[in-house]
Amino acid sequence: MIDIVQELEPLRARVAHWKREGLRVGLVPTMGNLHAGHFSLVEALRARVDRVVASVFVNPTQFGPNEDYARYPRTPEADAAGLEAAGCDLLWMPSVETMYPLGLANAVTVRVPGITEVLDGAHRPGHFDGVATVVSRLFNQVQPDVAAFGRKDYQQLTVIAHLVADLAFPVELLPVAIARAPDGLALSSRNQYLDAAQRAIAPALYRTLQAMGDELRGGGDVDAVEQAAAARLRTAGFDVDYAVVRAPTLATFVPGRDHAGVALVAARLGATRLIDNLEFSLAGVPVQH
Ligand code: PAF
């Protein structure tokens, strides 16, 4: 039976008890409305730790004023049932008051410089400050040995790796492969906002990423590949925020120097913004995780 905990004191007591027994603890941070992608994070962790904690917290500080915080789907009962079936031991479900005890206006904010100002950071100002802040809080609250994050949020993973390295959190990061629908669409809680016509268009994101990888391996010029990708997405019906090729660190991709990289896209269908990425190797060997 999964243990559902909403207050900090019992959370700390449970984790401290496990640690006294010498057990390793893993954390899957989520905003709930869980799908197979989240459960794959739980499963990946189960293979590496003795106890798995998942957090469900819709974090207000990572949503912009015109974003979907209020309508973000909240499905706590289904989340708890799914986590239990996936083998999760404890569900950490703090309130906003527990997460930000001094109030949002007085909250200490963690800001990772540089990397948070490009791509999604440029399109969603303040988003990554909210992510870095809540992930720091979750690490302090749960004190996991390992934390799993999906590779779909590639930039988020890069930001969190920077955070962990610079603040010396004693947490090992476990990046987990993107879970996709059979037609290639990356699983996301936001997919449910798509109507039937938009859902039929959405897999073009992944096809575009695959085409970008093929063109780069065929010797394509980076600018031309990016422009062709944006044009392809617009033709499919997307409003494109970006379609870019980057080095694995998200620095500029330099042909001749970089032999692997990542293609990233962010594009909107109506009010729904989707992101996806594909890590590639120019040697022609698909990147394996
Ligand atoms: O990826 C998410 O679901 C969120 O950004 C995270 C890491 C749980 C922080 O709120």
Boltz pocket constraint, residues with backbone or C-beta under 6 A from the ligand:
constraints:
  - pocket:
      binder: B
      contacts: [[A, 29], [A, 30], [A, 31], [A, 57], [A, 59], [A, 62], [A, 130], [A, 131], [A, 134], [A, 135], [A, 153], [A, 156]]
      max_distance: 6.0
